[in-house]
Amino acid sequence: QVQPVESGGGLVQPGGSLRLSCAASGSIDSVSHTYWYRQAPGKQRELVGYLRDSGNTYYADFTEGRFTISRDNAKNTAYLQMNNLSPDDTAVYYCNFLSNRQWLYSWGQGTQVTVSS
């Protein structure tokens, strides 16, 4: 099944920043919404936030203004900019696109983010 490809994760010190990318294999048309989730070890997957095609956004409380979702339709790619990272942000991060109440892709492998000194 077709999956998006997440990248950009890695090891970063507390207070650092990362920009995650989510490359779609096909066109992410303008009516789809972009979602980012994360899953920490031993925990359930949780919503980080989403960007609607209208430009409206939602972010989980834990992002505290540190995270920003964006996308470039011409590149079929979405992004998650994460600033002032803390060890609590350590998780595998996943993305997908929702259109007409259906996910456009199967869930990918995600990208690992580890925040540690």
N, C-alpha and C positions, 0 to 999 in steps of 0.2 A: 504494500500500500504506500501511497505517496505521503511523505512526511516533510515538515519544514525542517530546516537545519539550523540549530542554534549554535552560536559560537561566541567567543569573547570572554568566556569565563577564565578563572585562574586563581592563583593565590595572591591575596592582597592584604596589606596591613590595615589594622583598624584606622578609620579616618580616610582611607583611600577611596578611589573611584574606579569603576569599570563601566564599559559600554558593551552591552550584549547585543548581538545581531540575530535576526531570525529571517533566514532566506527562504522564500517560497519557491517551489519548483515551477509555478505558473503565475499567471497574472492575479494579483490581489486586487480585484476590482474595487471601485470606489464605494461600493455599498457594503463592504465587509468591515467588521469590527475586529480590532486587534486585541488579543488577550495575552497576558503573561501570568504564569503560575509558578510556584516553587514548592519544593518538597525537601524538608530537612530530614536527616536521619531519624528514624523512629517516629516520624510524624506524618500526618496526612497531607496530601497536596492542598495548598491554599492559594487563593487568588491574590495576586499582587496588584493587578489593576487592569483597566482596559481603556482603549481609545476608540470611540465610536466614529463612524464615517462622517458624522456631523462635526467632529472635532471636540465634542464633549469627552471628558475623561472622568474616570473613577480610580481612586487609589485606596488600598487598604490602610487602616489607621497606622499600622506599623511602619509604613513608608515615611510618615512624618515630614512630607515635603522634600524628601531626599531623592525620590525616584521620578523619572519622566519617561513616558512612552511616546514614541514618535514613529513615523513610517515614511518611506519613500516609494510611492507606487511605481515610479518609473524604473526603480531597481528591484521591485517586488520584495522589498526588505523592510522589516520593522526593527525597532531598536528599543532597548531599555537602558537608559542612563541612570546609573546608581552612584550617589555621592555619599560621603561620610559613612562609609560602611562600618558595621560592627560585627562581632563574632556571631550575633544572633541572625545575621543575614546569610550565614553559611547554609547552602542548600543547592540542589539541582534546579535550574531554572528552565521552564518550558514555555513555548509560545504556540499560538494557533490563531486562526482567523475564523470568525463566526459570520455566516451569511444566511439570511432566511432561516434563522434559528438552527442551523446545522453547521457543524465544524467542517471547514473546507478540507482538512487533512487529518490523517491519523496522528497521534501524538508521537513526537520524535524522541530522540535519546536525551535531549536536554543538554545543558552546559553547566559544569560544576563551578560553583563559586565558593571559595574558602577564604574566610577572613580570619587571619591569625597573625600574631606577632612572633 
